[in-house]
Amino acid sequence: MTIEIAPGALLPIALIFGLLIGSFLNVVIHRVPLEQSVVFPASHCPGCDAPIKAWDNIPILSYLWLRGRCRGCEAAISLRYPAIELLTGLLFTAIAWRFGPTWWTSAYCLFAAGLVAAAMIDHDHQIIPDSISLGGLAVALLIIPAIHAHYGEAWLDALVRASGGALVGSGVLWLVAFLHARVSVLMGRQFEHWPGEGEELPKPTEADYWLWFPGLGLGDVKLLGMIGAVVGPAGVLDTILASSVVGLILGGTQALARGALGRPFGFAPAIAVGTVAVLFLPPLWLLRVL
C-alpha cells in the first residue's frame, strides 16, 4: 500500500475521534485490571467520588480549564490522563495520514487503541488482560481478511496469512521464553518471582512447565498473536526485533531509575512501540538493516 496524504477533513476528524477514544482508554486502563465494568458507574473523581460532569470530561481541554484539579475537592488529576488522550489522538491522526480514507484506517485505529491499553496496563500491573489480547485476536481474524477481500484479495488467502502471522508471533515468543526457562534451570539461575519461595520448578507433566516462564509472561505471547494476525508473518518478525531493541532501552532506563537490575517490568510498552513502527515502515525493514 502506497503512502497517501489523507484529505484535509480526515485528519482533524481522526484527531478528535482519537482524543475521545483516549479518554475512554483511561477508564479501560484503570478498571479492567480491577475487573470492574468500564460502563458503570460513570466516571467519577477518585478523591471525593463526585461524578464528573460532561463539560468536565472533554479530552485535554477540561484538564487545562480545571488546571489539573477536581472541580469539587480540588484533588490533583494525574497528567497521565491528558497524555494518553493526546497520544491516542496523535496515533489516530498519523494512521489517517498514512492510510487515507480507507477501511485500513479504521482497523488500524482500533488496533492502536488496543495496543495503548495493553501497554499501559502491563506497565502498571505487569499483566495483559485476555480481553485485549485474545479478544483482539478474534476480532483481527474477522476484520483483517474481510478488508483484504474488500480490496480484491482472496479471503481464504488473507485468512491463512493472518492465522500464520498469529502463529508466528505467539510461537516465536513462546519458544524464546520456553528455551530461556530451560537454560535457566540448567544453569541453576534463581529468580525472585520464579518459581516462588517454597515452590518447586514445574515438571514436564505439568502445564506450568510449558506455560510459566521467568522474565516473560504468557500475556506477551498472546499479545504477539493478536499483532501477528494484523501485520502478518513478516510484520510480526519485524515487530519482535523492534520490540526487543525498544525493550532493552526501556528496561535499562527503568533499571537505572530504580537502582536495581533484574526486577520484572512490563514488556507490552516495548511491543506497542515496535508494532507502531512496523505499521509505518516497509515489511522486513529491520531485518534488512540488521
N, C-alpha and C positions, 0 to 999 in steps of 0.2 A: 504494500500500500504506500503510495507516494504521500509526501507531506503536503497538506493543503492548509492555506490560511483561511480560517472559517469566516463567513460573512460577519460584518461588524456587529450585527444584532445578536449573534450566537454567544459571543464572549461575555458580555455583561449578564446575559441570562444564565450562563453556566456559573459565573461568579456568584450571583445571588442565590441560585439553587444550591451551590456548594456551601455557602455560608449557612443556609438553613439546615442542610444535612449535617454540617459540622456541629451545629447546636444540638441536634438530635443525638449525634455520636457522643457528645459529652454525657448524655443520660445513659446511653448504652455502656460506655466505658465505666461509669460509676456503678450501675445497678446490676449488669449481667453477672459479674463475678460474685456478687452477693446473692444471686438467684432471686432478684427482685423483678417485678414487672417494669417494663420500660414505658408503660402506658399509664398505669395507676400506682400511686397517686400522682397528681400533676406536679410539675417542677416546684420546688419549694426551697427556701433558704435552709442550709444545714445548721445554721446558728440558732434561729428563732422559729423555724418550721413554718414561717409565713408563706402562703402561696405566692409565687412570682407572677405578677400581672403580665398580660400580653405585651404591654408597652415597655415593660422592664426586661423583656426576653428577646429583644431584637438583637441579632448577632452583631457583636462588636460595638455597635452604636450605643446600646443600653449600658454596656460596661463603661464606655467613655463618659456618657451622660451622668452615670451614678458615681463616677470616679472610683470604680472598682470596689464599691461597698454596697451592702444590702440597704435598701430604702428604709426598712423597718428598724433593724437593730444595728445597722452600720458595721456589721462584721465584714472583714475583708473578703473579697471574692478573688479566688486564685486567678492569676494571669494566664494560667494554662487553658482556661475556658475560651477566651477570645483567640488564643493562639491556635487551638485546634480548629476553631471556626475558620480562621484565616487560612490555615494550612489546607483545609479541605476545599475552601473556595478557590485557592490558587491551583490546587491539583485539578479541579474540575475545569478551570479556565484553560490550563495547559493542555489537558486532554481534548477539549473542544477545539483549540487551535491546531493541535496535531492531527486530529482525525476528521474535523469538519462536521457538517450536518449529516452524520451517518448513524446507523444503529450501533456502530462500534463505540461512538462517544458515549451513548447511554450505558452500554455494557461495561466499558472501562471505568466510567464514573462510579457505578455500583461496585465494581471490583476494588477501586481505590478506597472507597468508604470502608469496605471490609478490612482492607489492609491497615488503615488508620486505627480502626477499633482493635484489631488483633495486636498491633504494635503497642498501643498504649496499655491495654490490659496486661499484656505479657511484661511490659516494663514495670507495672505496679505490683503484679501478683505472681509473676513467673508461671502463668497458665495461659492457654489459648482455648477458649470455650469451643466445644464441638459444634455449637450452634453457628459459629462463624466459619470454622474450617470445614467440617463435614457438610454443614448446610450450604456453604458456598460452593463446595464441590458438586453437590447435587444440582444446584442452580446453574453452575457453569456447564455441566454436561448436557443441560437442556438448552441453554441460551446460545452458547458458542457455536455448536453445529447448526443451529437454526439460522444464525446470522450468516454463516458461511453459505448455507443453502440459499438464502435470500439473494446473495450476491453471485450466484451461479455455480458454486462448488457442489459436488455430490454430497448429500447429507451424511451418508454412511462413511465416506472418506473423512469428513470432518469429525464425525463421532469417534472414529478409530484414532485419529490424531489426538483429539482431546483426551481420550482414555489413555492413550500411550503416554501423553505428557503427564497425566496424573500418576501413572505407574512409575515413570522415570523419576519424577520429582520426589515422591514419597519413598520409592525403592532405593534411590541413591543415598538419601539422607539416612534411611533406616540402616542400610548396610554400613555406612560410616560409623553410626552410633553403635551398632552391634559389634563391629570389629574393635572399636575403641574399648568397649566393655570387656571383651575377651582378652585383649592385650593388657589392659589394666590389671585384670585378675592374674595373668601370668607373671606380670612384673611386681605383683604384690602392692600395687598402689592403693592408698587409702583416700577416701573422700568423706567429708563431713556429712554429706546428705545421702550417701550411697554406700552400703545398703541401709545404714542407720544403726544407731547404737544398740547393741544386743541382738541384731538381726543377722541371719546368715545370708550368704550370697545365694541367689536363686539357682536352682538346678535345671538342666535341660528339659526335665519333665514338667517344669512349672512355666506358666505363661510369662511370668516376670523375667525369665531368662531371655526371652525373645522380645520383650516389650518395655523393659525397665533399664535405663542406661544412666551412667554418670555423665554430667555435663551437657546432656541434650534431652529435652522432653519429647514425649510422643506427640505432643501438640504441634511441635515444629514439623514433624514428619507429615502429619495430617494437613497442615497449612501448605506445605510444598506440594501436596497432592492437589489441593484446590488451585494453586498457582499454575501447576503444570497443565491442568485442564484448560486454562485460559490462554497461556502463552505457548503451549505445545512442547514437544520433547527438546527441540533445540533451544527454545527460550528458557526453559527451566534449568538447563545445564548452565546457561549464562547467568541465570539468577543465583544458582548455588555458588558459582565462583565469585560473583559480585558481592553476594551476601557475606561470604567468608572474609573478603577484604574489608568490608564495612564493619563486620563483627570484630575483627582484630583491632580496628581503630576504636570502636565504641567500647569494647571490653577493656582495652588498655587504658583508655581515658577514665573509665569508671574505677578500675583498679587503682590508678594513681589518686583519684579523688577520695576513694575510701581508705587508701593506705594499706590495702590488703590484696594479695593475689589469690586466685583460686576460688573466690566466692562466686556462687552462681548468679547469673543475670539473664534477663530475657533476651532471646535471640531474634524474636519477631521484628523488633525495630530494624535490625540489620537486613532481615529478609525483605521487609517492606521497601526499604531504600533500594536494595538491589533489584527488586521487581519493577519499581517505577522506572529505573534506569533502562531496564530491558524493553519496556513499552515504547520508549522514545528513541532507541538505538537499533541498528540493523541486527538481524539474527547472527548469533555466534561472534559478535564483535569482540567480546573479551577473550574468547578462545584464540582469535587471530592476534590480538595484542600480546597475549602471553606466549 
